[in-house]
Amino acid sequence: MNSKTPASGPNNASNTHLPNVTNAKQLLDAFDLDPKRSLGQNFLHDPNTLHKIVSAAELTATDTVLEIGPGTGALTTHLAAAAGRVIAVEIDQRLIPILQHELAAYPNVEIRCADILQVTVPELVGASPYSVVANLPYYITSAILRHLLEAEHKPRRMVVTVQQEVAERLAAQPGDLSVLAVSVQFYGKVQVMSHIGAASFWPRPDVASAVVRVDVYEQRPVAVPSEALFFRVVKAGFGQKRKQLRNSISAGLSISAAEAGTLLEKSAIDPMRRAETLSLEEWLRLTRETLQNQ
């Protein structure tokens, strides 16, 4: 749904003028709406935080931006002022009239009512380069990151608000890595840009938040022979928590413990180590050895 059509107002009256409406709570009250917990709706409204997010994205007037979950449009207006084109994808049909009202003055914003996980990037942005800037719904953060990074047409950069615990996992170093961290770091450089207090949201979330920036590689620093095999090996390694790699790889790849030990030794990896200690380069070496032994 592309939409710039003026919306009917609160309680089906004209909403051309909404006096004293300055934040997400007042907007939802004016439209007789409540946040949906099932959609993880915590609306980011603090101006300083919104400014920091847009600054971290380093947008120019020629950039295309994909925003996921615009909510009441607080971040969208900042993006519209900084970028040439903004595609705002909102799953909650109830919020579309609010977005239409709040963004009526921005002709460079396109509002789409859709589930981001059910549409492809070309359907949204075409073939043009794009960045993702969004306050992501926390309950599907990992799914959205995978959806975007595994797409054939990847963003050049992502600046997203996530749960602080997830931000720390994304930026983790060998010794504390996870499947999520390896999966995202495989595609780009991860940085935690800032932390956000609960008071910056309405309703206030029960968890701490952070802004993460991922600069997606145009060309990966280290070549991988097969992306599918790489992730199969990584998932095998992490498949049995607290198990030694030899046992995890053996179970995950359906090979004997002896064969798994040989693969690891050929990759210059101690079979007694655990998955969270391996660097990205070590996972890539193990993938190459696994391919050669198939």
PEHULIN-V482850 format. One record per pair of residues at least 24 apart in sequence whose ideal C-beta (glycine too) atoms are under 10 Angstrom apart, sorted by sequence separation. I is the first residue (numbers start at 1). J is the second residue. D is the distance in Angstrom with one decimal. If there is no record, write none. Layout:
BEGIN
I;J;D + I;J;D
END
This chain:
BEGIN
7;31;9.2 + 50;74;6.1 + 54;78;4.7 + 58;82;9.2 + 59;83;4.6 + 60;84;7.7 + 61;85;9.8 + 71;95;6.4 + 84;108;6.2 + 85;109;8.2 + 86;110;7.1 + 87;111;8.4 + 88;112;6.8 + 89;113;8.0 + 90;114;7.8 + 91;115;5.1 + 116;140;8.6 + 129;153;9.0 + 130;154;9.2 + 131;155;5.6 + 132;156;9.2 + 133;157;8.5 + 134;158;8.1 + 136;160;5.0 + 138;162;6.8 + 139;163;9.5 + 142;166;7.6 + 167;191;9.7 + 168;192;7.3 + 189;213;8.4 + 190;214;5.4 + 191;215;7.8 + 229;253;9.9 + 236;260;9.0 + 245;269;6.8 + 246;270;9.2 + 247;271;8.7 + 265;289;9.2 + 266;290;9.7 + 44;69;9.7 + 49;74;9.7 + 50;75;5.5 + 53;78;7.6 + 54;79;6.3 + 57;82;7.6 + 59;84;8.6 + 70;95;7.8 + 73;98;6.9 + 77;102;6.9 + 80;105;8.7 + 81;106;8.0 + 83;108;7.4 + 85;110;7.4 + 86;111;9.3 + 87;112;6.3 + 88;113;9.8 + 89;114;5.5 + 90;115;9.8 + 91;116;7.3 + 115;140;9.6 + 128;153;9.2 + 129;154;9.7 + 130;155;5.6 + 131;156;5.9 + 132;157;7.4 + 133;158;7.7 + 134;159;7.9 + 135;160;7.5 + 136;161;6.3 + 137;162;9.9 + 138;163;5.0 + 141;166;5.7 + 145;170;8.2 + 167;192;5.0 + 188;213;9.1 + 189;214;7.0 + 190;215;8.3 + 245;270;7.9 + 246;271;3.8 + 247;272;9.8 + 264;289;8.2 + 43;69;9.4 + 45;71;9.1 + 49;75;9.2 + 50;76;9.8 + 53;79;8.9 + 57;83;8.4 + 69;95;9.4 + 70;96;10.0 + 72;98;5.3 + 73;99;5.1 + 76;102;7.5 + 77;103;6.9 + 80;106;4.0 + 83;109;9.5 + 89;115;8.4 + 90;116;9.4 + 91;117;9.1 + 117;143;6.0 + 121;147;8.7 + 127;153;7.0 + 129;155;8.2 + 130;156;7.0 + 131;157;4.5 + 132;158;4.3 + 133;159;4.9 + 134;160;5.3 + 135;161;4.3 + 136;162;5.8 + 141;167;9.7 + 158;184;9.2 + 167;193;9.1 + 188;214;4.4 + 189;215;4.7 + 244;270;9.0 + 245;271;5.8 + 246;272;7.1 + 248;274;8.1 + 249;275;8.9 + 260;286;10.0 + 263;289;5.1 + 266;292;8.5 + 43;70;9.7 + 44;71;7.6 + 45;72;8.0 + 47;74;8.4 + 50;77;8.5 + 51;78;6.8 + 54;81;8.2 + 55;82;8.7 + 59;86;9.6 + 71;98;8.3 + 72;99;7.3 + 73;100;9.1 + 76;103;6.0 + 79;106;9.1 + 80;107;8.9 + 81;108;9.3 + 89;116;5.3 + 91;118;9.1 + 116;143;9.1 + 117;144;6.9 + 120;147;9.2 + 121;148;7.2 + 126;153;8.9 + 129;156;5.4 + 130;157;8.9 + 131;158;7.0 + 132;159;7.3 + 133;160;7.4 + 134;161;7.2 + 135;162;9.0 + 136;163;9.1 + 138;165;9.8 + 142;169;9.5 + 167;194;9.8 + 187;214;7.4 + 188;215;5.3 + 189;216;8.4 + 237;264;9.7 + 244;271;6.5 + 245;272;7.4 + 246;273;9.0 + 248;275;6.2 + 262;289;8.8 + 263;290;6.0 + 266;293;8.2 + 41;69;8.2 + 43;71;4.6 + 44;72;9.5 + 46;74;8.8 + 50;78;5.0 + 54;82;5.3 + 70;98;9.5 + 71;99;8.2 + 73;101;8.4 + 74;102;8.1 + 77;105;8.6 + 80;108;5.7 + 116;144;6.1 + 119;147;9.4 + 125;153;7.6 + 129;157;9.6 + 131;159;7.2 + 132;160;6.7 + 133;161;9.4 + 134;162;9.7 + 138;166;7.5 + 142;170;9.6 + 164;192;8.6 + 167;195;8.3 + 184;212;9.0 + 187;215;9.7 + 188;216;4.0 + 189;217;7.5 + 244;272;5.1 + 245;273;5.3 + 40;69;8.5 + 42;71;8.7 + 43;72;5.6 + 45;74;5.2 + 50;79;9.2 + 54;83;8.7 + 70;99;6.1 + 72;101;9.5 + 73;102;3.8 + 77;106;6.8 + 79;108;9.3 + 80;109;5.1 + 117;146;9.4 + 118;147;9.5 + 122;151;8.7 + 124;153;9.6 + 141;170;9.3 + 158;187;9.6 + 167;196;9.9 + 185;214;8.8 + 187;216;5.6 + 188;217;5.5 + 244;273;7.0 + 245;274;6.4 + 263;292;9.3 + 39;69;8.3 + 41;71;6.7 + 43;73;9.5 + 44;74;6.3 + 45;75;9.2 + 72;102;6.4 + 73;103;5.4 + 76;106;7.7 + 79;109;8.0 + 89;119;7.5 + 117;147;5.5 + 121;151;4.9 + 122;152;8.3 + 125;155;8.9 + 136;166;9.2 + 158;188;7.7 + 162;192;9.5 + 184;214;6.3 + 187;217;6.5 + 188;218;9.8 + 233;263;9.1 + 244;274;6.5 + 245;275;6.2 + 260;290;9.7 + 263;293;6.3 + 41;72;9.6 + 43;74;6.8 + 44;75;6.3 + 47;78;8.5 + 51;82;9.9 + 71;102;9.8 + 116;147;6.8 + 117;148;10.0 + 120;151;6.9 + 121;152;7.9 + 122;153;5.8 + 157;188;8.1 + 164;195;6.4 + 186;217;8.9 + 243;274;7.3 + 244;275;9.3 + 262;293;8.0 + 39;71;9.7 + 43;75;9.4 + 70;102;9.1 + 77;109;8.5 + 116;148;8.4 + 120;152;8.6 + 121;153;4.6 + 155;187;9.7 + 156;188;9.2 + 157;189;9.8 + 158;190;9.5 + 159;191;9.7 + 161;193;9.9 + 164;196;8.2 + 184;216;9.7 + 185;217;10.0 + 188;220;9.2 + 189;221;9.4 + 237;269;9.9 + 242;274;6.9 + 243;275;8.3 + 245;277;8.7 + 70;103;8.4 + 73;106;9.0 + 76;109;6.2 + 120;153;8.1 + 121;154;7.9 + 150;183;8.7 + 154;187;7.0 + 155;188;9.0 + 160;193;10.0 + 161;194;9.6 + 187;220;7.9 + 241;274;8.7 + 242;275;9.5 + 245;278;7.7 + 87;121;10.0 + 121;155;8.0 + 146;180;8.8 + 149;183;7.4 + 154;188;8.5 + 159;193;7.2 + 162;196;9.8 + 186;220;7.5 + 233;267;10.0 + 240;274;9.7 + 241;275;8.4 + 242;276;9.4 + 259;293;7.7 + 76;111;8.7 + 89;124;6.6 + 145;180;7.8 + 149;184;6.6 + 161;196;6.6 + 240;275;8.7 + 241;276;9.0 + 255;290;9.1 + 35;71;9.0 + 73;109;8.4 + 186;222;9.6 + 237;273;9.6 + 238;274;9.3 + 239;275;8.4 + 87;124;5.3 + 142;179;9.2 + 146;183;6.8 + 149;186;8.2 + 150;187;8.3 + 237;274;8.6 + 238;275;4.6 + 245;282;9.9 + 249;286;7.9 + 253;290;7.0 + 73;111;8.9 + 87;125;6.0 + 142;180;5.8 + 145;183;7.9 + 146;184;8.7 + 149;187;4.5 + 186;224;7.9 + 237;275;4.0 + 238;276;7.7 + 255;293;8.7 + 33;72;9.6 + 70;109;8.9 + 87;126;9.7 + 141;180;9.1 + 145;184;6.0 + 148;187;9.2 + 149;188;7.5 + 161;200;9.2 + 171;210;9.2 + 236;275;8.9 + 237;276;9.1 + 85;125;8.3 + 161;201;9.1 + 168;208;9.9 + 170;210;9.3 + 187;227;9.8 + 235;275;9.6 + 238;278;9.7 + 253;293;9.9 + 31;72;9.3 + 70;111;7.7 + 85;126;9.9 + 142;183;8.6 + 146;187;9.8 + 166;207;9.2 + 167;208;9.0 + 171;212;7.1 + 186;227;8.3 + 234;275;7.9 + 237;278;7.0 + 245;286;8.7 + 249;290;8.5 + 253;294;9.7 + 67;109;8.9 + 70;112;9.7 + 142;184;9.1 + 145;187;9.1 + 163;205;8.1 + 165;207;7.1 + 167;209;8.0 + 168;210;7.8 + 170;212;5.7 + 171;213;9.9 + 28;71;9.4 + 65;108;9.6 + 85;128;8.1 + 87;130;8.1 + 163;206;10.0 + 164;207;6.8 + 165;208;7.7 + 166;209;9.3 + 167;210;3.7 + 171;214;9.6 + 27;71;9.3 + 28;72;7.1 + 64;108;9.7 + 65;109;9.5 + 67;111;9.9 + 84;128;9.9 + 163;207;5.0 + 164;208;3.8 + 165;209;9.7 + 166;210;8.1 + 167;211;7.8 + 168;212;9.6 + 170;214;7.8 + 186;230;7.1 + 234;278;8.8 + 27;72;4.9 + 67;112;9.9 + 85;130;8.5 + 89;134;8.8 + 162;207;9.9 + 163;208;7.3 + 164;209;5.7 + 165;210;8.9 + 167;212;4.9 + 186;231;8.1 + 237;282;9.9 + 26;72;9.5 + 27;73;8.5 + 66;112;9.7 + 68;114;9.9 + 88;134;9.2 + 91;137;8.3 + 163;209;6.2 + 164;210;4.5 + 166;212;8.0 + 234;280;9.6 + 237;283;7.5 + 24;71;6.7 + 25;72;9.3 + 27;74;9.2 + 61;108;9.5 + 69;116;8.0 + 83;130;9.6 + 86;133;8.7 + 162;209;7.0 + 163;210;7.7 + 164;211;10.0 + 183;230;9.6 + 24;72;4.7 + 68;116;5.0 + 83;131;8.0 + 161;209;5.7 + 162;210;6.4 + 164;212;9.7 + 182;230;9.1 + 183;231;7.0 + 186;234;8.3 + 23;72;8.4 + 24;73;9.2 + 68;117;9.7 + 91;140;9.9 + 161;210;7.3 + 162;211;8.0 + 182;231;8.7 + 234;283;5.7 + 237;286;7.8 + 24;74;6.7 + 66;116;8.6 + 83;133;8.4 + 160;210;9.6 + 161;211;5.6 + 162;212;5.7 + 230;280;9.8 + 233;283;6.7 + 234;284;10.0 + 236;286;9.6 + 21;72;9.8 + 23;74;8.1 + 39;90;9.9 + 41;92;7.4 + 82;133;9.1 + 160;211;7.3 + 161;212;7.9 + 183;234;7.3 + 233;284;9.3 + 39;91;6.6 + 43;95;9.6 + 79;131;9.5 + 159;211;6.5 + 160;212;5.7 + 179;231;8.6 + 182;234;5.3 + 183;235;9.2 + 231;283;9.6 + 234;286;8.8 + 39;92;5.9 + 159;212;7.4 + 160;213;8.2 + 182;235;9.5 + 230;283;6.9 + 233;286;5.7 + 234;287;8.3 + 38;92;9.9 + 41;95;8.7 + 79;133;5.9 + 158;212;7.7 + 159;213;4.9 + 160;214;7.8 + 230;284;7.0 + 233;287;5.0 + 236;290;9.1 + 36;91;9.6 + 39;94;9.9 + 66;121;7.6 + 78;133;9.0 + 79;134;9.4 + 158;213;7.0 + 159;214;8.0 + 179;234;6.2 + 182;237;8.9 + 232;287;8.5 + 233;288;9.8 + 36;92;6.5 + 39;95;9.6 + 68;124;9.8 + 157;213;6.9 + 158;214;4.4 + 159;215;9.7 + 178;234;9.9 + 179;235;6.2 + 182;238;8.1 + 224;280;9.8 + 230;286;9.0 + 231;287;9.0 + 233;289;9.3 + 35;92;9.5 + 76;133;9.5 + 157;214;6.9 + 158;215;8.4 + 177;234;9.5 + 230;287;4.6 + 233;290;5.6 + 36;94;8.1 + 66;124;6.1 + 75;133;7.2 + 76;134;9.9 + 156;214;10.0 + 157;215;5.5 + 158;216;7.2 + 179;237;8.7 + 180;238;9.7 + 222;280;7.3 + 229;287;5.6 + 230;288;9.4 + 232;290;8.3 + 233;291;9.3 + 33;92;9.0 + 36;95;9.5 + 66;125;5.9 + 75;134;7.5 + 155;214;8.3 + 156;215;7.7 + 157;216;6.5 + 179;238;4.8 + 221;280;8.6 + 222;281;6.1 + 224;283;9.0 + 225;284;8.7 + 228;287;10.0 + 229;288;9.2 + 34;94;9.4 + 35;95;10.0 + 64;124;9.6 + 65;125;9.0 + 75;135;6.1 + 155;215;9.8 + 156;216;5.8 + 177;237;9.9 + 178;238;7.0 + 179;239;9.2 + 220;280;9.5 + 221;281;8.8 + 224;284;5.7 + 227;287;9.3 + 230;290;9.1 + 33;94;5.6 + 64;125;5.7 + 74;135;8.8 + 135;196;9.3 + 155;216;5.9 + 156;217;9.7 + 177;238;8.6 + 222;283;9.8 + 223;284;8.0 + 226;287;7.0 + 229;290;6.4 + 230;291;9.4 + 32;94;9.7 + 33;95;7.6 + 64;126;8.4 + 154;216;5.3 + 156;218;7.8 + 222;284;5.3 + 225;287;6.5 + 226;288;9.2 + 229;291;5.9 + 31;94;7.8 + 71;134;10.0 + 154;217;9.1 + 221;284;9.8 + 222;285;9.2 + 224;287;6.2 + 225;288;5.7 + 31;95;8.4 + 33;97;9.4 + 64;128;5.2 + 66;130;5.5 + 67;131;9.8 + 68;132;6.9 + 70;134;8.0 + 71;135;7.2 + 154;218;9.4 + 220;284;9.1 + 224;288;8.1 + 226;290;9.1 + 33;98;7.8 + 63;128;9.3 + 64;129;6.9 + 65;130;6.7 + 66;131;7.3 + 67;132;7.6 + 68;133;8.9 + 69;134;5.9 + 70;135;8.4 + 135;200;9.8 + 149;214;8.0 + 223;288;9.2 + 225;290;9.2 + 226;291;6.2 + 229;294;8.4 + 28;94;9.1 + 31;97;6.5 + 62;128;9.8 + 63;129;8.0 + 64;130;4.3 + 65;131;5.4 + 66;132;5.0 + 67;133;5.9 + 68;134;4.2 + 69;135;6.1 + 71;137;9.8 + 135;201;8.4 + 148;214;9.3 + 225;291;5.0 + 28;95;8.6 + 31;98;5.7 + 62;129;9.5 + 63;130;7.6 + 64;131;7.4 + 65;132;7.4 + 66;133;7.7 + 67;134;5.1 + 68;135;8.4 + 69;136;6.5 + 138;205;7.5 + 145;212;9.5 + 149;216;7.2 + 224;291;9.6 + 225;292;8.8 + 27;95;9.2 + 30;98;8.4 + 63;131;6.1 + 65;133;5.4 + 66;134;7.6 + 67;135;8.5 + 68;136;6.2 + 69;137;5.5 + 148;216;9.0 + 226;294;9.8 + 65;134;9.1 + 68;137;7.9 + 138;207;7.2 + 145;214;8.1 + 28;98;7.5 + 31;101;8.6 + 63;133;9.7 + 27;98;5.6 + 30;101;9.2 + 69;140;9.6 + 138;209;8.2 + 141;212;9.6 + 27;99;10.0 + 59;131;6.9 + 68;140;9.6 + 58;131;8.6 + 24;98;9.0 + 27;101;8.4 + 57;131;5.8 + 59;133;7.6 + 135;209;8.6 + 27;102;7.4 + 57;132;8.8 + 69;144;9.0 + 57;133;4.8 + 68;144;6.3 + 135;211;9.3 + 136;212;9.5 + 21;98;9.8 + 56;133;8.4 + 150;227;8.6 + 133;211;9.8 + 54;133;6.9 + 68;147;9.7 + 18;98;9.8 + 21;101;9.3 + 53;133;6.5 + 68;148;8.7 + 133;213;9.7 + 21;102;9.2 + 53;134;8.9 + 150;231;9.1 + 15;97;7.5 + 53;135;7.9 + 66;148;8.3 + 132;214;8.7 + 15;98;8.7 + 18;101;7.4 + 18;102;9.5 + 131;215;10.0 + 132;216;9.5 + 2;87;9.1 + 3;88;9.8 + 15;100;9.0 + 16;101;8.4 + 50;135;9.1 + 131;216;9.4 + 15;101;5.2 + 49;135;9.5 + 75;161;8.8 + 3;90;10.0 + 10;97;8.6 + 15;102;9.9 + 1;89;9.8 + 9;97;7.7 + 10;98;9.3 + 16;104;9.2 + 1;90;9.3 + 7;96;7.2 + 8;97;6.5 + 15;104;9.9 + 66;155;7.0 + 7;97;3.6 + 44;134;9.8 + 65;155;9.4 + 68;158;9.9 + 5;96;9.7 + 6;97;9.3 + 7;98;7.7 + 10;101;9.3 + 44;135;4.5 + 64;155;9.6 + 69;160;10.0 + 1;93;8.6 + 5;97;9.8 + 7;99;8.3 + 8;100;9.4 + 9;101;7.3 + 43;135;7.9 + 64;156;9.8 + 65;157;9.8 + 66;158;9.2 + 68;160;8.2 + 69;161;9.6 + 3;96;6.4 + 7;100;4.0 + 8;101;9.5 + 42;135;7.9 + 63;156;9.0 + 182;275;8.7 + 3;97;9.4 + 6;100;6.5 + 7;101;5.5 + 63;157;9.4 + 65;159;9.5 + 182;276;9.4 + 185;279;9.6 + 186;280;6.5 + 1;96;7.3 + 4;99;9.9 + 5;100;6.5 + 6;101;7.7 + 7;102;9.7 + 42;137;8.7 + 181;276;8.9 + 185;280;5.8 + 3;99;7.9 + 4;100;7.1 + 40;136;8.7 + 41;137;7.6 + 42;138;7.8 + 179;275;8.5 + 182;278;8.2 + 3;100;6.0 + 7;104;8.5 + 40;137;4.0 + 177;274;9.9 + 178;275;8.7 + 179;276;9.8 + 182;279;9.4 + 186;283;8.2 + 6;104;6.4 + 39;137;6.2 + 40;138;5.2 + 59;157;9.3 + 177;275;7.4 + 178;276;6.8 + 182;280;6.6 + 185;283;9.9 + 186;284;8.8 + 4;103;7.8 + 5;104;9.3 + 40;139;4.5 + 58;157;7.7 + 175;274;9.5 + 177;276;4.9 + 181;280;9.4 + 3;103;9.4 + 4;104;7.3 + 39;139;8.2 + 40;140;7.5 + 57;157;6.6 + 59;159;9.3 + 176;276;6.0 + 177;277;7.5 + 38;139;8.7 + 39;140;9.3 + 40;141;9.2 + 56;157;9.2 + 57;158;8.7 + 58;159;8.7 + 175;276;6.5 + 176;277;8.7 + 177;278;7.0 + 182;283;6.3 + 4;106;8.8 + 37;139;9.6 + 57;159;4.3 + 174;276;7.6 + 175;277;5.4 + 177;279;8.2 + 4;107;7.2 + 56;159;4.9 + 57;160;9.8 + 174;277;5.6 + 175;278;9.5 + 177;280;8.6 + 55;159;9.2 + 56;160;9.9 + 172;276;8.3 + 174;278;6.3 + 175;279;9.6 + 4;109;7.6 + 54;159;8.2 + 174;279;4.6 + 3;109;9.8 + 4;110;7.6 + 5;111;9.5 + 53;159;6.0 + 173;279;8.5 + 174;280;8.4 + 177;283;9.2 + 3;110;7.9 + 4;111;7.1 + 52;159;9.6 + 53;160;8.7 + 174;281;9.6 + 2;110;5.4 + 3;111;4.5 + 53;161;6.8 + 174;282;8.0 + 1;110;9.6 + 2;111;7.0 + 3;112;7.8 + 1;111;7.2 + 2;112;6.5 + 3;113;7.5 + 1;112;5.8 + 2;113;9.4 + 1;113;4.2 + 49;161;8.4 + 1;114;7.1 + 44;161;6.4 + 42;161;9.5 + 74;202;10.0 + 72;202;9.4 + 71;202;9.9 + 56;191;8.7 + 57;193;9.6 + 56;193;4.7 + 55;193;9.0 + 56;194;7.5 + 55;194;9.8 + 53;193;8.1 + 52;193;7.3 + 53;194;8.3 + 52;194;5.5 + 53;196;9.0 + 52;196;8.6 + 49;194;7.9 + 49;195;9.9 + 49;196;5.6 + 48;196;9.9 + 49;197;8.4 + 46;196;7.8 + 49;199;9.8 + 50;200;8.7 + 46;197;8.2 + 49;200;4.7 + 44;196;7.7 + 48;200;8.2 + 49;201;9.0 + 46;199;7.3 + 47;200;9.5 + 45;199;9.6 + 46;200;3.7 + 57;211;9.8 + 45;200;6.9 + 46;201;8.0 + 56;211;6.2 + 58;213;9.2 + 42;198;8.7 + 44;200;6.0 + 45;201;7.1 + 46;202;9.6 + 56;212;9.2 + 57;213;7.7 + 43;200;9.7 + 44;201;5.5 + 45;202;5.9 + 56;213;5.4 + 58;215;9.9 + 42;200;9.4 + 43;201;6.4 + 44;202;8.5 + 53;211;5.7 + 42;201;4.4 + 43;202;5.3 + 52;211;6.8 + 41;201;9.7 + 42;202;7.2 + 43;203;8.0 + 49;209;9.2 + 53;213;9.5 + 41;202;9.5 + 42;203;5.9 + 44;205;9.9 + 41;203;7.9 + 42;204;7.4 + 49;211;8.0 + 42;205;4.6 + 42;206;9.4 + 40;205;8.8 + 42;207;9.4 + 44;209;8.5 + 37;203;8.9 + 35;202;8.0 + 42;209;8.5 + 35;203;5.8 + 34;203;9.5 + 28;202;8.8 + 27;202;10.0 + 26;202;9.6 + 24;201;8.5 + 25;202;5.1 + 24;202;4.9 + 25;203;8.3 + 23;202;6.6 + 24;203;9.0
END
